[in-house]
């Protein structure tokens, strides 16, 4: 699964640490999601979407191999 969290963070002028604090997770979690090493829970994905004013499908995209 690919995501556009890094792009959205840049648009909203947020560091990984600032985004992590807003979501109640660690900076390492944000880094792992951005690096496609960790797939967030449905709740975390929905929180990210709400924070960025997007639909979940606009931030997370399935790839053929998923």
PQR file with spaces between the fields and no chain letter, atoms N, CA, C, O and H, PARSE charges and radii, in Angstrom:
ATOM       1  N    UNK     1       0.849   -1.176    0.000 -0.4000 1.5000
ATOM       2  CA   UNK     1       0.000    0.000    0.000 -0.0000 2.0000
ATOM       3  C    UNK     1       0.892    1.235    0.000  0.5500 1.7000
ATOM       4  O    UNK     1       1.844    1.318    0.775 -0.5500 1.4000
ATOM       5  N    UNK     2       0.590    2.172   -0.849 -0.4000 1.5000
ATOM       6  CA   UNK     2       1.300    3.456   -0.916 -0.0000 2.0000
ATOM       7  C    UNK     2       0.490    4.508   -0.167  0.5500 1.7000
ATOM       8  O    UNK     2      -0.716    4.357    0.030 -0.5500 1.4000
ATOM       9  H    UNK     2      -0.183    2.104   -1.479  0.4000 1.0000
ATOM      10  N    UNK     3       1.165    5.568    0.244 -0.4000 1.5000
ATOM      11  CA   UNK     3       0.450    6.662    0.904 -0.0000 2.0000
ATOM      12  C    UNK     3       1.105    7.995    0.567  0.5500 1.7000
ATOM      13  O    UNK     3       2.244    8.053    0.104 -0.5500 1.4000
ATOM      14  H    UNK     3       2.144    5.691    0.084  0.4000 1.0000
ATOM      15  N    UNK     4       0.356    9.055    0.811 -0.4000 1.5000
ATOM      16  CA   UNK     4       0.845   10.409    0.522 -0.0000 2.0000
ATOM      17  C    UNK     4       0.988   11.242    1.798  0.5500 1.7000
ATOM      18  O    UNK     4       0.840   12.463    1.770 -0.5500 1.4000
ATOM      19  H    UNK     4      -0.570    9.008    1.187  0.4000 1.0000
ATOM      20  N    UNK     5       1.274   10.578    2.900 -0.4000 1.5000
ATOM      21  CA   UNK     5       1.365   11.287    4.181 -0.0000 2.0000
ATOM      22  C    UNK     5       2.494   12.319    4.180  0.5500 1.7000
ATOM      23  O    UNK     5       2.323   13.426    4.690 -0.5500 1.4000
ATOM      24  H    UNK     5       1.395    9.586    2.923  0.4000 1.0000
ATOM      25  N    UNK     6       3.629   11.964    3.616 -0.4000 1.5000
ATOM      26  CA   UNK     6       4.751   12.910    3.592 -0.0000 2.0000
ATOM      27  C    UNK     6       4.374   14.173    2.825  0.5500 1.7000
ATOM      28  O    UNK     6       4.711   15.280    3.243 -0.5500 1.4000
ATOM      29  H    UNK     6       3.768   11.065    3.201  0.4000 1.0000
ATOM      30  N    UNK     7       3.678   14.008    1.711 -0.4000 1.5000
ATOM      31  CA   UNK     7       3.227   15.155    0.912 -0.0000 2.0000
ATOM      32  C    UNK     7       2.225   15.984    1.708  0.5500 1.7000
ATOM      33  O    UNK     7       2.329   17.209    1.762 -0.5500 1.4000
ATOM      34  H    UNK     7       3.404   13.108    1.372  0.4000 1.0000
ATOM      35  N    UNK     8       1.263   15.317    2.321 -0.4000 1.5000
ATOM      36  CA   UNK     8       0.253   16.029    3.120 -0.0000 2.0000
ATOM      37  C    UNK     8       0.887   16.765    4.287  0.5500 1.7000
ATOM      38  O    UNK     8       0.482   17.878    4.622 -0.5500 1.4000
ATOM      39  H    UNK     8       1.178   14.322    2.277  0.4000 1.0000
ATOM      40  N    UNK     9       1.883   16.143    4.905 -0.4000 1.5000
ATOM      41  CA   UNK     9       2.602   16.806    5.999 -0.0000 2.0000
ATOM      42  C    UNK     9       3.264   18.078    5.512  0.5500 1.7000
ATOM      43  O    UNK     9       3.222   19.105    6.189 -0.5500 1.4000
ATOM      44  H    UNK     9       2.213   15.239    4.633  0.4000 1.0000
ATOM      45  N    UNK    10       3.875   18.012    4.342 -0.4000 1.5000
ATOM      46  CA   UNK    10       4.550   19.190    3.779 -0.0000 2.0000
ATOM      47  C    UNK    10       3.542   20.287    3.467  0.5500 1.7000
ATOM      48  O    UNK    10       3.789   21.461    3.745 -0.5500 1.4000
ATOM      49  H    UNK    10       3.909   17.177    3.792  0.4000 1.0000
ATOM      50  N    UNK    11       2.409   19.906    2.891 -0.4000 1.5000
ATOM      51  CA   UNK    11       1.361   20.886    2.574 -0.0000 2.0000
ATOM      52  C    UNK    11       0.888   21.591    3.842  0.5500 1.7000
ATOM      53  O    UNK    11       0.638   22.796    3.832 -0.5500 1.4000
ATOM      54  H    UNK    11       2.208   18.953    2.666  0.4000 1.0000
ATOM      55  N    UNK    12       0.766   20.833    4.934 -0.4000 1.5000
ATOM      56  CA   UNK    12       0.283   21.388    6.198 -0.0000 2.0000
ATOM      57  C    UNK    12       1.413   21.883    7.104  0.5500 1.7000
ATOM      58  O    UNK    12       1.176   22.257    8.253 -0.5500 1.4000
ATOM      59  H    UNK    12       0.969   19.854    4.942  0.4000 1.0000
ATOM      60  N    UNK    13       2.645   21.883    6.580 -0.4000 1.5000
ATOM      61  CA   UNK    13       3.815   22.384    7.301 -0.0000 2.0000
ATOM      62  C    UNK    13       3.961   21.726    8.675  0.5500 1.7000
ATOM      63  O    UNK    13       4.092   22.404    9.694 -0.5500 1.4000
ATOM      64  H    UNK    13       2.838   21.580    5.647  0.4000 1.0000
ATOM      65  N    UNK    14       3.935   20.387    8.680 -0.4000 1.5000
ATOM      66  CA   UNK    14       4.071   19.629    9.916 -0.0000 2.0000
ATOM      67  C    UNK    14       5.309   18.744    9.853  0.5500 1.7000
ATOM      68  O    UNK    14       5.604   18.148    8.817 -0.5500 1.4000
ATOM      69  H    UNK    14       3.829   19.836    7.852  0.4000 1.0000
ATOM      70  N    UNK    15       6.026   18.663   10.959 -0.4000 1.5000
ATOM      71  CA   UNK    15       7.114   17.693   11.065 -0.0000 2.0000
ATOM      72  C    UNK    15       6.506   16.342   11.433  0.5500 1.7000
ATOM      73  O    UNK    15       5.333   16.256   11.796 -0.5500 1.4000
ATOM      74  H    UNK    15       5.787   19.147   11.801  0.4000 1.0000
ATOM      75  N    UNK    16       7.311   15.300   11.335 -0.4000 1.5000
ATOM      76  CA   UNK    16       6.832   13.988   11.775 -0.0000 2.0000
ATOM      77  C    UNK    16       6.450   14.038   13.251  0.5500 1.7000
ATOM      78  O    UNK    16       5.442   13.458   13.656 -0.5500 1.4000
ATOM      79  H    UNK    16       8.264   15.370   11.040  0.4000 1.0000
ATOM      80  N    UNK    17       7.241   14.719   14.039 -0.4000 1.5000
ATOM      81  CA   UNK    17       6.974   14.826   15.480 -0.0000 2.0000
ATOM      82  C    UNK    17       5.661   15.564   15.741  0.5500 1.7000
ATOM      83  O    UNK    17       4.867   15.124   16.573 -0.5500 1.4000
ATOM      84  H    UNK    17       8.060   15.190   13.710  0.4000 1.0000
ATOM      85  N    UNK    18       5.424   16.661   15.055 -0.4000 1.5000
ATOM      86  CA   UNK    18       4.182   17.411   15.247 -0.0000 2.0000
ATOM      87  C    UNK    18       2.967   16.579   14.851  0.5500 1.7000
ATOM      88  O    UNK    18       1.957   16.576   15.554 -0.5500 1.4000
ATOM      89  H    UNK    18       6.070   17.018   14.379  0.4000 1.0000
ATOM      90  N    UNK    19       3.064   15.875   13.728 -0.4000 1.5000
ATOM      91  CA   UNK    19       1.949   15.027   13.295 -0.0000 2.0000
ATOM      92  C    UNK    19       1.717   13.911   14.307  0.5500 1.7000
ATOM      93  O    UNK    19       0.575   13.605   14.651 -0.5500 1.4000
ATOM      94  H    UNK    19       3.885   15.877   13.157  0.4000 1.0000
ATOM      95  N    UNK    20       2.784   13.315   14.775 -0.4000 1.5000
ATOM      96  CA   UNK    20       2.673   12.241   15.768 -0.0000 2.0000
ATOM      97  C    UNK    20       1.959   12.734   17.032  0.5500 1.7000
ATOM      98  O    UNK    20       1.097   12.041   17.571 -0.5500 1.4000
ATOM      99  H    UNK    20       3.711   13.564   14.495  0.4000 1.0000
ATOM     100  N    UNK    21       2.320   13.923   17.496 -0.4000 1.5000
ATOM     101  CA   UNK    21       1.685   14.478   18.689 -0.0000 2.0000
ATOM     102  C    UNK    21       0.200   14.705   18.470  0.5500 1.7000
ATOM     103  O    UNK    21      -0.605   14.429   19.360 -0.5500 1.4000
ATOM     104  H    UNK    21       3.021   14.486   17.058  0.4000 1.0000
ATOM     105  N    UNK    22      -0.174   15.203   17.301 -0.4000 1.5000
ATOM     106  CA   UNK    22      -1.588   15.451   17.005 -0.0000 2.0000
ATOM     107  C    UNK    22      -2.397   14.157   16.984  0.5500 1.7000
ATOM     108  O    UNK    22      -3.588   14.157   17.293 -0.5500 1.4000
ATOM     109  H    UNK    22       0.480   15.427   16.579  0.4000 1.0000
ATOM     110  N    UNK    23      -1.740   13.053   16.616 -0.4000 1.5000
ATOM     111  CA   UNK    23      -2.428   11.772   16.497 -0.0000 2.0000
ATOM     112  C    UNK    23      -2.260   10.878   17.722  0.5500 1.7000
ATOM     113  O    UNK    23      -2.923    9.847   17.837 -0.5500 1.4000
ATOM     114  H    UNK    23      -0.772   13.054   16.365  0.4000 1.0000
ATOM     115  N    UNK    24      -1.375   11.270   18.634 -0.4000 1.5000
ATOM     116  CA   UNK    24      -1.150   10.457   19.833 -0.0000 2.0000
ATOM     117  C    UNK    24      -0.342    9.201   19.560  0.5500 1.7000
ATOM     118  O    UNK    24      -0.547    8.172   20.203 -0.5500 1.4000
ATOM     119  H    UNK    24      -0.836   12.107   18.541  0.4000 1.0000
ATOM     120  N    UNK    25       0.586    9.287   18.599 -0.4000 1.5000
ATOM     121  CA   UNK    25       1.465    8.164   18.283 -0.0000 2.0000
ATOM     122  C    UNK    25       2.910    8.652   18.339  0.5500 1.7000
ATOM     123  O    UNK    25       3.160    9.837   18.560 -0.5500 1.4000
ATOM     124  H    UNK    25       0.752   10.123   18.077  0.4000 1.0000
ATOM     125  N    UNK    26       3.848    7.748   18.142 -0.4000 1.5000
ATOM     126  CA   UNK    26       5.257    8.142   18.161 -0.0000 2.0000
ATOM     127  C    UNK    26       5.707    8.656   16.791  0.5500 1.7000
ATOM     128  O    UNK    26       5.082    8.375   15.769 -0.5500 1.4000
ATOM     129  H    UNK    26       3.645    6.786   17.962  0.4000 1.0000
ATOM     130  N    UNK    27       6.793    9.407   16.796 -0.4000 1.5000
ATOM     131  CA   UNK    27       7.367    9.862   15.543 -0.0000 2.0000
ATOM     132  C    UNK    27       7.805    8.672   14.702  0.5500 1.7000
ATOM     133  O    UNK    27       7.719    8.705   13.474 -0.5500 1.4000
ATOM     134  H    UNK    27       7.301    9.636   17.626  0.4000 1.0000
ATOM     135  N    UNK    28       8.277    7.615   15.370 -0.4000 1.5000
ATOM     136  CA   UNK    28       8.712    6.415   14.666 -0.0000 2.0000
ATOM     137  C    UNK    28       7.549    5.765   13.910  0.5500 1.7000
ATOM     138  O    UNK    28       7.751    5.200   12.835 -0.5500 1.4000
ATOM     139  H    UNK    28       8.346    7.588   16.368  0.4000 1.0000
ATOM     140  N    UNK    29       6.349    5.841   14.459 -0.4000 1.5000
ATOM     141  CA   UNK    29       5.172    5.300   13.779 -0.0000 2.0000
ATOM     142  C    UNK    29       4.913    6.062   12.493  0.5500 1.7000
ATOM     143  O    UNK    29       4.639    5.457   11.457 -0.5500 1.4000
ATOM     144  H    UNK    29       6.185    6.301   15.332  0.4000 1.0000
ATOM     145  N    UNK    30       4.998    7.378   12.547 -0.4000 1.5000
ATOM     146  CA   UNK    30       4.790    8.196   11.348 -0.0000 2.0000
ATOM     147  C    UNK    30       5.858    7.858   10.315  0.5500 1.7000
ATOM     148  O    UNK    30       5.552    7.699    9.134 -0.5500 1.4000
ATOM     149  H    UNK    30       5.221    7.870   13.389  0.4000 1.0000
ATOM     150  N    UNK    31       7.103    7.748   10.752 -0.4000 1.5000
ATOM     151  CA   UNK    31       8.190    7.403    9.841 -0.0000 2.0000
ATOM     152  C    UNK    31       7.941    6.042    9.184  0.5500 1.7000
ATOM     153  O    UNK    31       8.133    5.889    7.978 -0.5500 1.4000
ATOM     154  H    UNK    31       7.351    7.877   11.712  0.4000 1.0000
ATOM     155  N    UNK    32       7.517    5.064    9.971 -0.4000 1.5000
ATOM     156  CA   UNK    32       7.270    3.721    9.443 -0.0000 2.0000
ATOM     157  C    UNK    32       6.116    3.715    8.432  0.5500 1.7000
ATOM     158  O    UNK    32       6.183    3.011    7.424 -0.5500 1.4000
ATOM     159  H    UNK    32       7.360    5.189   10.951  0.4000 1.0000
ATOM     160  N    UNK    33       5.073    4.484    8.691 -0.4000 1.5000
ATOM     161  CA   UNK    33       3.952    4.577    7.748 -0.0000 2.0000
ATOM     162  C    UNK    33       4.419    5.234    6.461  0.5500 1.7000
ATOM     163  O    UNK    33       4.137    4.734    5.372 -0.5500 1.4000
ATOM     164  H    UNK    33       5.019    5.056    9.509  0.4000 1.0000
ATOM     165  N    UNK    34       5.132    6.350    6.572 -0.4000 1.5000
ATOM     166  CA   UNK    34       5.624    7.058    5.391 -0.0000 2.0000
ATOM     167  C    UNK    34       6.561    6.185    4.557  0.5500 1.7000
ATOM     168  O    UNK    34       6.597    6.301    3.332 -0.5500 1.4000
ATOM     169  H    UNK    34       5.361    6.757    7.457  0.4000 1.0000
ATOM     170  N    UNK    35       7.314    5.318    5.219 -0.4000 1.5000
ATOM     171  CA   UNK    35       8.269    4.446    4.538 -0.0000 2.0000
ATOM     172  C    UNK    35       7.624    3.156    4.025  0.5500 1.7000
ATOM     173  O    UNK    35       8.304    2.281    3.488 -0.5500 1.4000
ATOM     174  H    UNK    35       7.286    5.224    6.214  0.4000 1.0000
ATOM     175  N    UNK    36       6.311    3.052    4.196 -0.4000 1.5000
ATOM     176  CA   UNK    36       5.565    1.853    3.785 -0.0000 2.0000
ATOM     177  C    UNK    36       6.049    0.590    4.493  0.5500 1.7000
ATOM     178  O    UNK    36       5.977   -0.508    3.940 -0.5500 1.4000
ATOM     179  H    UNK    36       5.759    3.762    4.632  0.4000 1.0000
ATOM     180  N    UNK    37       6.543    0.756    5.721 -0.4000 1.5000
ATOM     181  CA   UNK    37       6.974   -0.386    6.527 -0.0000 2.0000
ATOM     182  C    UNK    37       5.903   -0.801    7.522  0.5500 1.7000
ATOM     183  O    UNK    37       5.998   -1.860    8.142 -0.5500 1.4000
ATOM     184  H    UNK    37       6.601    1.648    6.170  0.4000 1.0000
ATOM     185  N    UNK    38       4.885    0.038    7.673 -0.4000 1.5000
ATOM     186  CA   UNK    38       3.817   -0.221    8.643 -0.0000 2.0000
ATOM     187  C    UNK    38       2.502    0.251    8.049  0.5500 1.7000
ATOM     188  O    UNK    38       2.401    1.365    7.533 -0.5500 1.4000
ATOM     189  H    UNK    38       4.809    0.899    7.170  0.4000 1.0000
ATOM     190  N    UNK    39       1.496   -0.609    8.127 -0.4000 1.5000
ATOM     191  CA   UNK    39       0.156   -0.246    7.667 -0.0000 2.0000
ATOM     192  C    UNK    39      -0.639    0.156    8.900  0.5500 1.7000
ATOM     193  O    UNK    39      -0.792   -0.649    9.819 -0.5500 1.4000
ATOM     194  H    UNK    39       1.577   -1.513    8.546  0.4000 1.0000
ATOM     195  N    UNK    40      -1.147    1.380    8.941 -0.4000 1.5000
ATOM     196  CA   UNK    40      -1.848    1.842   10.141 -0.0000 2.0000
ATOM     197  C    UNK    40      -3.192    1.151   10.318  0.5500 1.7000
ATOM     198  O    UNK    40      -3.766    0.611    9.373 -0.5500 1.4000
ATOM     199  H    UNK    40      -1.022    2.034    8.195  0.4000 1.0000
ATOM     200  N    UNK    41      -3.671    1.183   11.542 -0.4000 1.5000
ATOM     201  CA   UNK    41      -5.010    0.656   11.825 -0.0000 2.0000
ATOM     202  C    UNK    41      -6.038    1.510   11.093  0.5500 1.7000
ATOM     203  O    UNK    41      -5.742    2.619   10.646 -0.5500 1.4000
ATOM     204  H    UNK    41      -3.204    1.622   12.310  0.4000 1.0000
ATOM     205  N    UNK    42      -7.219    0.989   10.981 -0.4000 1.5000
ATOM     206  CA   UNK    42      -8.309    1.737   10.343 -0.0000 2.0000
ATOM     207  C    UNK    42      -8.554    3.049   11.080  0.5500 1.7000
ATOM     208  O    UNK    42      -8.772    4.088   10.456 -0.5500 1.4000
ATOM     209  H    UNK    42      -7.460    0.089   11.344  0.4000 1.0000
ATOM     210  N    UNK    43      -8.518    2.997   12.387 -0.4000 1.5000
ATOM     211  CA   UNK    43      -8.769    4.201   13.189 -0.0000 2.0000
ATOM     212  C    UNK    43      -7.693    5.256   12.929  0.5500 1.7000
ATOM     213  O    UNK    43      -8.006    6.433   12.749 -0.5500 1.4000
ATOM     214  H    UNK    43      -8.342    2.153   12.893  0.4000 1.0000
ATOM     215  N    UNK    44      -6.430    4.835   12.908 -0.4000 1.5000
ATOM     216  CA   UNK    44      -5.352    5.797   12.658 -0.0000 2.0000
ATOM     217  C    UNK    44      -5.446    6.353   11.243  0.5500 1.7000
ATOM     218  O    UNK    44      -5.222    7.545   11.030 -0.5500 1.4000
ATOM     219  H    UNK    44      -6.176    3.879   13.053  0.4000 1.0000
ATOM     220  N    UNK    45      -5.773    5.506   10.278 -0.4000 1.5000
ATOM     221  CA   UNK    45      -5.937    5.981    8.896 -0.0000 2.0000
ATOM     222  C    UNK    45      -7.061    7.010    8.816  0.5500 1.7000
ATOM     223  O    UNK    45      -6.938    8.007    8.104 -0.5500 1.4000
ATOM     224  H    UNK    45      -5.955    4.538   10.450  0.4000 1.0000
ATOM     225  N    UNK    46      -8.142    6.780    9.530 -0.4000 1.5000
ATOM     226  CA   UNK    46      -9.264    7.721    9.518 -0.0000 2.0000
ATOM     227  C    UNK    46      -8.888    9.028   10.218  0.5500 1.7000
ATOM     228  O    UNK    46      -9.308   10.100    9.783 -0.5500 1.4000
ATOM     229  H    UNK    46      -8.242    5.970   10.108  0.4000 1.0000
ATOM     230  N    UNK    47      -8.111    8.954   11.284 -0.4000 1.5000
ATOM     231  CA   UNK    47      -7.650   10.160   11.973 -0.0000 2.0000
ATOM     232  C    UNK    47      -6.750   10.991   11.061  0.5500 1.7000
ATOM     233  O    UNK    47      -6.858   12.216   11.017 -0.5500 1.4000
ATOM     234  H    UNK    47      -7.770    8.083   11.637  0.4000 1.0000
ATOM     235  N    UNK    48      -5.862   10.312   10.333 -0.4000 1.5000
ATOM     236  CA   UNK    48      -4.998   11.010    9.384 -0.0000 2.0000
ATOM     237  C    UNK    48      -5.828   11.709    8.312  0.5500 1.7000
ATOM     238  O    UNK    48      -5.591   12.874    7.994 -0.5500 1.4000
ATOM     239  H    UNK    48      -5.774    9.317   10.368  0.4000 1.0000
ATOM     240  N    UNK    49      -6.788   11.001    7.767 -0.4000 1.5000
ATOM     241  CA   UNK    49      -7.643   11.572    6.722 -0.0000 2.0000
ATOM     242  C    UNK    49      -8.405   12.786    7.244  0.5500 1.7000
ATOM     243  O    UNK    49      -8.479   13.815    6.572 -0.5500 1.4000
ATOM     244  H    UNK    49      -6.981   10.054    8.026  0.4000 1.0000
ATOM     245  N    UNK    50      -8.958   12.667    8.417 -0.4000 1.5000
ATOM     246  CA   UNK    50      -9.720   13.788    9.001 -0.0000 2.0000
ATOM     247  C    UNK    50      -8.810   14.989    9.236  0.5500 1.7000
ATOM     248  O    UNK    50      -9.187   16.124    8.944 -0.5500 1.4000
ATOM     249  H    UNK    50      -8.898   11.831    8.963  0.4000 1.0000
ATOM     250  N    UNK    51      -7.610   14.738    9.765 -0.4000 1.5000
ATOM     251  CA   UNK    51      -6.658   15.817   10.033 -0.0000 2.0000
ATOM     252  C    UNK    51      -6.288   16.565    8.755  0.5500 1.7000
ATOM     253  O    UNK    51      -6.157   17.789    8.763 -0.5500 1.4000
ATOM     254  H    UNK    51      -7.304   13.816   10.002  0.4000 1.0000
ATOM     255  N    UNK    52      -6.121   15.825    7.653 -0.4000 1.5000
ATOM     256  CA   UNK    52      -5.733   16.435    6.391 -0.0000 2.0000
ATOM     257  C    UNK    52      -6.928   16.866    5.541  0.5500 1.7000
ATOM     258  O    UNK    52      -6.744   17.424    4.459 -0.5500 1.4000
ATOM     259  H    UNK    52      -6.228   14.831    7.647  0.4000 1.0000
ATOM     260  N    UNK    53      -8.147   16.616    6.015 -0.4000 1.5000
ATOM     261  CA   UNK    53      -9.341   17.018    5.271 -0.0000 2.0000
ATOM     262  C    UNK    53      -9.509   16.238    3.981  0.5500 1.7000
ATOM     263  O    UNK    53      -9.954   16.782    2.971 -0.5500 1.4000
ATOM     264  H    UNK    53      -8.297   16.162    6.893  0.4000 1.0000
ATOM     265  N    UNK    54      -9.152   14.969    4.016 -0.4000 1.5000
ATOM     266  CA   UNK    54      -9.218   14.105    2.834 -0.0000 2.0000
ATOM     267  C    UNK    54     -10.002   12.838    3.158  0.5500 1.7000
ATOM     268  O    UNK    54     -10.290   12.542    4.317 -0.5500 1.4000
ATOM     269  H    UNK    54      -8.790   14.527    4.837  0.4000 1.0000
ATOM     270  N    UNK    55     -10.339   12.098    2.106 -0.4000 1.5000
ATOM     271  CA   UNK    55     -10.889   10.760    2.279 -0.0000 2.0000
ATOM     272  C    UNK    55      -9.723    9.797    2.450  0.5500 1.7000
ATOM     273  O    UNK    55      -8.631   10.050    1.942 -0.5500 1.4000
ATOM     274  H    UNK    55     -10.105   12.338    1.164  0.4000 1.0000
ATOM     275  N    UNK    56      -9.944    8.692    3.164 -0.4000 1.5000
ATOM     276  CA   UNK    56      -8.879    7.713    3.384 -0.0000 2.0000
ATOM     277  C    UNK    56      -8.280    7.262    2.056  0.5500 1.7000
ATOM     278  O    UNK    56      -7.063    7.122    1.939 -0.5500 1.4000
ATOM     279  H    UNK    56     -10.831    8.487    3.577  0.4000 1.0000
ATOM     280  N    UNK    57      -9.126    7.035    1.059 -0.4000 1.5000
ATOM     281  CA   UNK    57      -8.664    6.586   -0.246 -0.0000 2.0000
ATOM     282  C    UNK    57      -7.829    7.602   -1.001  0.5500 1.7000
ATOM     283  O    UNK    57      -7.143    7.253   -1.962 -0.5500 1.4000
ATOM     284  H    UNK    57     -10.115    7.149    1.154  0.4000 1.0000
ATOM     285  N    UNK    58      -7.880    8.847   -0.580 -0.4000 1.5000
ATOM     286  CA   UNK    58      -7.040    9.873   -1.201 -0.0000 2.0000
ATOM     287  C    UNK    58      -5.621    9.860   -0.621  0.5500 1.7000
ATOM     288  O    UNK    58      -4.689   10.374   -1.240 -0.5500 1.4000
ATOM     289  H    UNK    58      -8.437    9.130    0.200  0.4000 1.0000
ATOM     290  N    UNK    59      -5.464    9.278    0.557 -0.4000 1.5000
ATOM     291  CA   UNK    59      -4.163    9.230    1.219 -0.0000 2.0000
ATOM     292  C    UNK    59      -3.508    7.860    1.053  0.5500 1.7000
ATOM     293  O    UNK    59      -2.296    7.765    0.857 -0.5500 1.4000
ATOM     294  H    UNK    59      -6.222    8.861    1.059  0.4000 1.0000
ATOM     295  N    UNK    60      -4.307    6.812    1.130 -0.4000 1.5000
ATOM     296  CA   UNK    60      -3.797    5.446    1.018 -0.0000 2.0000
ATOM     297  C    UNK    60      -4.306    4.806   -0.264  0.5500 1.7000
ATOM     298  O    UNK    60      -5.496    4.869   -0.570 -0.5500 1.4000
ATOM     299  H    UNK    60      -5.291    6.890    1.289  0.4000 1.0000
ATOM     300  N    UNK    61      -3.390    4.186   -1.016 -0.4000 1.5000
ATOM     301  CA   UNK    61      -3.750    3.533   -2.275 -0.0000 2.0000
ATOM     302  C    UNK    61      -3.221    2.113   -2.295  0.5500 1.7000
ATOM     303  O    UNK    61      -2.051    1.869   -1.999 -0.5500 1.4000
ATOM     304  H    UNK    61      -2.423    4.134   -0.767  0.4000 1.0000
ATOM     305  N    UNK    62      -4.093    1.176   -2.646 -0.4000 1.5000
ATOM     306  CA   UNK    62      -3.664   -0.216   -2.789 -0.0000 2.0000
ATOM     307  C    UNK    62      -2.877   -0.384   -4.071  0.5500 1.7000
ATOM     308  O    UNK    62      -3.163    0.257   -5.082 -0.5500 1.4000
ATOM     309  H    UNK    62      -5.043    1.374   -2.886  0.4000 1.0000
ATOM     310  N    UNK    63      -1.886   -1.253   -4.018 -0.4000 1.5000
ATOM     311  CA   UNK    63      -1.116   -1.600   -5.192 -0.0000 2.0000
ATOM     312  C    UNK    63      -1.578   -2.976   -5.667  0.5500 1.7000
ATOM     313  O    UNK    63      -2.255   -3.688   -4.927 -0.5500 1.4000
ATOM     314  H    UNK    63      -1.653   -1.774   -3.197  0.4000 1.0000
ATOM     315  N    UNK    64      -1.228   -3.348   -6.863 -0.4000 1.5000
ATOM     316  CA   UNK    64      -1.668   -4.633   -7.417 -0.0000 2.0000
ATOM     317  C    UNK    64      -1.298   -5.811   -6.527  0.5500 1.7000
ATOM     318  O    UNK    64      -2.080   -6.751   -6.382 -0.5500 1.4000
ATOM     319  H    UNK    64      -0.678   -2.769   -7.465  0.4000 1.0000
ATOM     320  N    UNK    65      -0.107   -5.766   -5.929 -0.4000 1.5000
ATOM     321  CA   UNK    65       0.335   -6.892   -5.113 -0.0000 2.0000
ATOM     322  C    UNK    65      -0.328   -6.949   -3.728  0.5500 1.7000
ATOM     323  O    UNK    65      -0.134   -7.921   -2.998 -0.5500 1.4000
ATOM     324  H    UNK    65       0.528   -5.003   -6.046  0.4000 1.0000
ATOM     325  N    UNK    66      -1.091   -5.945   -3.365 -0.4000 1.5000
ATOM     326  CA   UNK    66      -1.756   -5.912   -2.049 -0.0000 2.0000
ATOM     327  C    UNK    66      -2.956   -6.834   -2.018  0.5500 1.7000
ATOM     328  O    UNK    66      -3.632   -6.932   -0.994 -0.5500 1.4000
ATOM     329  H    UNK    66      -1.249   -5.156   -3.958  0.4000 1.0000
